[in-house]
């Protein structure tokens, strides 16, 4: 993982872009096809240039899920301080 980023002086999470192996940020890739939109880049699909700090897999091996407190409570998952 890139665990050191938030610890760097001047790091701004609002301007950071997840890097692809083609060296372009995630925002240069189409969210549907994952192909790089940067002119002249032959990247066929976003492939993270970093690994998860917990499992050492790339970003592609993970899924982001947004749950409300009510949704978590309904299935018995911890919330608040217990989370």
C-alpha positions as CSV (number, residue, x, y, z in Angstrom):
1,X,0.0,0.0,0.0
2,X,0.9,3.7,-0.1
3,X,0.7,3.9,3.7
4,X,3.3,6.7,3.7
5,X,1.3,9.2,1.7
6,X,-0.9,10.7,4.5
7,X,2.3,11.0,6.7
8,X,4.1,13.1,4.1
9,X,4.3,16.9,4.7
10,X,2.0,18.7,2.3
11,X,0.0,15.6,1.3
12,X,-3.5,16.5,0.2
13,X,-5.9,13.6,-0.1
14,X,-8.2,15.9,-2.2
15,X,-5.7,16.2,-5.0
16,X,-4.1,12.7,-4.9
17,X,-4.9,10.4,-7.8
18,X,-4.6,6.6,-7.7
19,X,-1.8,5.7,-10.1
20,X,-2.2,3.2,-12.9
21,X,0.8,1.1,-14.1
22,X,0.7,3.4,-17.3
23,X,1.6,6.3,-14.9
24,X,-1.7,8.1,-15.5
25,X,-4.2,8.7,-12.6
26,X,-7.4,6.9,-12.1
27,X,-9.3,10.0,-13.3
28,X,-7.6,9.6,-16.7
29,X,-9.4,6.2,-17.2
30,X,-12.9,5.7,-18.4
31,X,-15.0,4.5,-15.4
32,X,-16.9,2.0,-17.6
33,X,-14.3,0.5,-19.9
34,X,-11.3,1.3,-17.6
35,X,-9.3,2.2,-20.7
36,X,-6.9,5.2,-20.4
37,X,-8.1,8.3,-22.1
38,X,-4.7,10.1,-22.1
39,X,-3.6,10.9,-25.7
40,X,-1.2,8.3,-27.0
41,X,-1.5,5.9,-24.1
42,X,-2.0,2.3,-25.1
43,X,-3.2,1.2,-21.6
44,X,-6.2,-1.2,-22.1
45,X,-7.5,-1.0,-18.5
46,X,-6.6,0.6,-15.2
47,X,-4.2,-1.6,-13.2
48,X,-3.2,-0.2,-9.9
49,X,0.4,0.6,-9.4
50,X,0.2,-0.1,-5.6
51,X,-0.9,-2.9,-3.3
52,X,-3.3,-3.1,-0.4
53,X,-1.4,-2.6,2.9
54,X,-3.4,-5.5,4.4
55,X,-3.4,-8.2,1.7
56,X,-0.8,-7.0,-0.8
57,X,-3.4,-7.4,-3.7
58,X,-4.1,-4.6,-6.1
59,X,-7.1,-2.3,-6.0
60,X,-8.8,-4.4,-8.6
61,X,-9.2,-7.2,-6.0
62,X,-11.3,-5.0,-3.7
63,X,-14.8,-3.6,-3.7
64,X,-16.0,-0.3,-2.1
65,X,-19.3,-0.6,-0.3
66,X,-21.2,2.2,1.3
67,X,-23.6,1.2,4.0
68,X,-25.9,3.3,6.3
69,X,-26.0,2.7,10.0
70,X,-29.5,1.2,9.5
71,X,-28.3,-1.2,6.9
72,X,-25.4,-2.4,9.1
73,X,-27.7,-2.8,12.1
74,X,-30.2,-4.8,10.0
75,X,-27.6,-7.5,9.2
76,X,-25.9,-7.4,12.6
77,X,-22.7,-5.5,11.6
78,X,-21.0,-3.2,14.1
79,X,-21.6,0.5,14.0
80,X,-20.5,3.6,15.8
81,X,-17.8,3.0,18.4
82,X,-18.1,-0.7,17.9
83,X,-17.1,-0.3,14.3
